[in-house]
Amino acid sequence: MSSNPVFNRIERDAQKGYAGFGRPQQAGPGAHVGSDQLSAQQLQDLYSRPSAGPVQTGRVTMDDVIMKTLGLFTLVVVFAAGAWSVTKGNQQVGFLAVIGGFVLTLGLGFAIALKKSVSVPLIVAYAVVEGVLVGAVSSFYSQAYGSGIVGQAVVATLATFAGMFLAYKSGLIKVTDKFRRIVSMAIFGYLIFAVVNFGYSLVAHQAFGFGGTGALGIGISLFATGLAAVTLALDFDSIDKAIASGAPEKYSWLLAHGLIVTVVWLYLEMLRLLARMRG
């Protein structure tokens, strides 16, 4: 299973059979296919007709995933820019935007992952809220550690994304079941650590929690950044499997959403890493 809950759901649906894409029913003993009622020319025309592709059969394609991903990414960037402008120089508004964005993304994320049907409005709403969260967090880091840190984090995120994609497509990184289990356990462990670390940072008034800006803190951020990067390979593999299994076209929204979630996570970890190094 994938470490991304969105892709987990798609893989479960693929194993059970996508709604509307089940196996064709076989004709009964006395059923007639009607071929004897077709002329020889009509039969020849049927045989000569090209096979229906994924688009004609309503199945997800790579183009679908790319277009949906670009659309959601645009929403994230636009609302991030708006949140940056509003929260710049206003710490109280920025704090509320971060807390509110975190709570809402968490709630919407669970709703999207657990909802039986694909809800495009929920996915779009998540991208909007995530954009506000990213903008508020980026504004804080920019004011605290210099305006250049955001640009460096963006470039590092895009470079890592491209590198992981090339490594996956070239076969340098092979996603196996064992590889998935290891990464999934690592993410689960890091999630527990992140919650504990957040509580410690509030009590100890330490911006980064354990390790601070020392060697231990930088090591923790390097691990988290690497974990987010490796998760991209799992996401790429899950997308390929969804396309190969004939997932309905509507699942392209879930695939795009899951990929954006990982990219944003990677970006935020890049910000923390750069801030710790500057600290």
C-alpha positions in Angstrom: 0.0 0.0 0.0 1.1 3.6 -0.6 2.0 5.8 2.3 -0.3 8.5 1.0 -3.9 7.9 2.3 -5.4 9.2 -1.0 -3.4 6.6 -3.0 -4.2 3.9 -0.5 -7.9 4.4 -1.2 -7.3 4.2 -5.0 -5.4 1.0 -4.6 -8.1 -0.5 -2.4 -10.8 0.4 -5.0 -8.6 -1.1 -7.8 -8.4 -4.4 -5.9 -12.2 -4.5 -5.3 -13.1 -3.3 -8.8 -13.9 0.3 -9.8 -17.6 1.1 -9.9 -18.8 0.8 -13.4 -15.7 -0.9 -14.6 -16.4 -4.5 -13.5 -15.9 -7.6 -15.6 -18.3 -8.0 -18.4 -21.0 -10.5 -17.8 -20.9 -13.6 -19.9 -23.9 -14.4 -22.1 -26.2 -17.1 -20.9 -26.6 -20.5 -22.6 -29.5 -19.3 -24.8 -28.3 -15.8 -25.4 -27.8 -14.6 -29.0 -25.1 -12.0 -29.8 -26.9 -11.0 -32.9 -23.9 -11.5 -35.2 -26.1 -13.5 -37.6 -28.2 -10.4 -38.1 -25.2 -8.3 -39.3 -24.1 -8.2 -42.9 -20.6 -9.3 -43.9 -19.7 -5.6 -44.6 -21.0 -4.5 -41.2 -18.9 -7.2 -39.5 -15.9 -6.2 -41.5 -16.4 -2.6 -40.4 -16.6 -3.6 -36.8 -13.4 -5.6 -37.0 -11.6 -2.8 -38.8 -12.6 -0.1 -36.3 -9.7 0.9 -34.0 -9.8 -0.1 -30.4 -11.3 2.4 -28.0 -8.6 4.1 -26.0 -8.7 5.3 -22.3 -10.4 8.6 -23.3 -13.2 6.9 -25.2 -13.8 4.4 -22.4 -13.8 7.1 -19.6 -10.6 5.8 -17.9 -8.0 8.0 -16.3 -5.0 8.9 -18.4 -1.7 10.6 -17.7 -2.9 13.8 -19.4 -5.9 13.9 -17.0 -3.6 13.6 -14.0 -1.2 16.3 -15.3 -4.0 18.8 -16.1 -5.7 18.3 -12.8 -2.4 18.6 -10.9 -1.6 21.8 -12.7 -5.0 23.2 -12.0 -4.8 22.4 -8.3 -1.2 23.7 -8.1 -2.4 27.0 -9.6 -5.0 27.3 -6.9 -2.4 26.7 -4.2 0.0 29.3 -5.7 -2.7 32.0 -6.2 -4.1 31.7 -2.7 -0.7 31.4 -1.2 0.2 34.7 -2.8 -3.0 36.3 -1.4 -2.3 34.9 2.1 1.3 36.2 1.9 0.1 39.7 1.1 -2.5 39.7 3.9 -0.4 38.2 6.6 2.8 40.1 5.8 3.6 42.4 8.8 0.6 41.1 10.7 1.7 38.3 13.1 -1.7 37.9 14.6 -3.5 37.3 11.3 -0.6 35.1 10.2 -0.9 33.0 13.3 -4.7 32.6 12.8 -4.2 31.7 9.2 -1.6 29.0 10.0 -3.7 27.4 12.8 -6.9 27.7 10.9 -5.3 26.4 7.7 -3.8 23.4 9.6 -7.1 22.4 11.2 -9.1 22.8 8.0 -6.6 20.9 5.8 -6.6 18.1 8.3 -10.4 17.9 8.4 -10.7 18.2 4.6 -8.0 15.6 4.1 -9.8 13.0 6.2 -13.1 13.8 4.5 -11.6 13.3 1.0 -9.8 10.1 2.0 -12.8 8.6 3.7 -15.6 9.7 1.4 -16.9 6.9 -0.7 -17.3 9.0 -3.9 -14.8 11.4 -5.4 -15.8 14.9 -4.3 -14.2 17.6 -6.6 -15.5 20.5 -4.5 -13.8 19.1 -1.4 -10.5 18.6 -3.4 -10.7 22.2 -4.7 -11.5 23.5 -1.2 -8.5 21.6 0.1 -6.2 23.3 -2.5 -7.6 26.7 -1.6 -7.1 26.2 2.2 -3.7 24.6 1.6 -2.7 27.7 -0.4 -3.6 30.0 2.5 -1.6 27.8 4.9 1.4 27.7 2.6 1.3 31.5 2.1 1.0 32.3 5.8 3.9 29.9 6.7 6.0 31.3 3.8 5.4 34.8 5.0 6.5 34.0 8.5 9.7 32.3 7.3 10.4 35.2 4.9 10.2 37.8 7.7 12.1 35.7 10.2 14.9 34.4 8.0 15.1 36.7 5.0 13.1 36.9 1.8 15.5 34.7 -0.2 14.6 31.6 1.9 11.3 31.1 0.1 12.8 31.3 -3.3 15.5 28.8 -2.3 12.9 26.4 -0.9 10.8 26.6 -4.1 13.8 25.9 -6.4 15.0 23.1 -4.1 11.5 21.5 -4.2 11.2 21.7 -7.9 14.7 20.3 -8.4 13.9 17.4 -6.0 10.6 16.7 -7.8 12.3 16.6 -11.1 15.2 14.4 -9.8 12.8 11.9 -8.2 10.7 11.7 -11.3 13.7 11.0 -13.5 15.1 8.5 -11.0 11.7 6.7 -10.9 11.2 6.7 -14.7 14.8 5.5 -15.4 14.4 2.6 -13.0 17.1 3.9 -10.6 14.4 3.8 -7.9 12.2 0.7 -7.9 9.1 0.7 -5.8 8.5 -2.7 -4.4 6.1 -3.9 -1.7 9.0 -4.0 0.8 10.0 -0.5 -0.1 6.4 0.7 0.4 6.2 -0.9 3.8 9.5 0.6 5.0 8.6 4.1 3.8 5.0 3.8 5.3 6.4 2.8 8.7 8.9 5.7 8.5 6.2 8.2 7.7 4.0 6.9 10.5 6.9 7.1 13.0 7.8 10.7 11.8 4.1 11.7 12.2 4.2 10.6 15.9 7.5 12.5 16.4 6.1 15.6 14.7 3.1 15.7 17.0 5.4 15.3 20.1 7.9 17.8 18.8 5.1 20.4 18.2 4.0 20.1 21.8 7.6 20.3 23.0 8.2 23.5 20.9 5.2 25.2 22.5 6.2 24.3 26.1 9.9 25.0 25.6 9.4 28.1 23.4 11.7 26.5 20.9 10.7 27.3 17.3 11.9 24.0 15.9 11.5 21.8 18.9 14.0 19.0 19.5 17.5 19.8 18.2 16.8 23.5 17.5 19.2 24.9 14.9 22.0 22.6 15.9 23.4 19.5 14.2 20.6 17.3 15.6 17.9 19.6 14.4 19.5 19.9 10.9 19.8 16.1 10.8 16.1 15.7 11.7 15.1 18.1 8.9 17.4 16.3 6.4 15.6 13.0 7.3 12.1 14.6 6.9 13.1 16.2 3.6 14.4 12.9 2.3 11.3 11.0 3.5 9.1 13.5 1.6 11.2 13.1 -1.5 11.1 9.3 -1.4 7.3 9.5 -1.0 7.1 11.1 -4.4 8.4 7.9 -6.0 5.6 6.0 -4.3 3.1 8.5 -5.6 4.5 8.2 -9.2 4.1 4.4 -8.9 0.6 4.7 -7.6 -0.4 6.9 -10.5 1.1 4.4 -13.0 -0.8 1.5 -11.3 -4.1 3.5 -11.3 -3.8 4.1 -15.0 -2.8 0.5 -15.7 -5.7 -0.9 -13.7 -8.2 1.2 -15.7 -9.4 3.6 -13.0 -12.3 5.8 -14.0 -11.4 9.3 -15.2 -12.8 10.9 -12.0 -9.9 9.3 -10.0 -7.5 11.7 -11.7 -8.7 14.3 -9.2 -7.7 12.1 -6.3 -4.3 11.3 -8.0 -3.6 15.0 -8.5 -4.7 15.9 -5.0 -2.4 13.2 -3.5 0.6 14.4 -5.5 0.0 18.1 -4.5 -0.2 17.1 -0.8 3.3 15.4 -1.1 4.8 18.4 -3.0 3.6 20.9 -0.4 4.9 18.7 2.4 8.3 18.6 0.7 8.3 22.4 0.3 7.5 23.0 4.0 10.3 20.6 5.0 12.6 22.4 2.7 11.7 25.7 4.5 12.4 24.2 7.9 15.7 22.8 6.8 16.9 26.1 5.3 15.7 28.0 8.3 17.6 25.7 10.7 20.7 26.0 8.7 20.4 29.8 8.7 19.5 29.8 12.4 
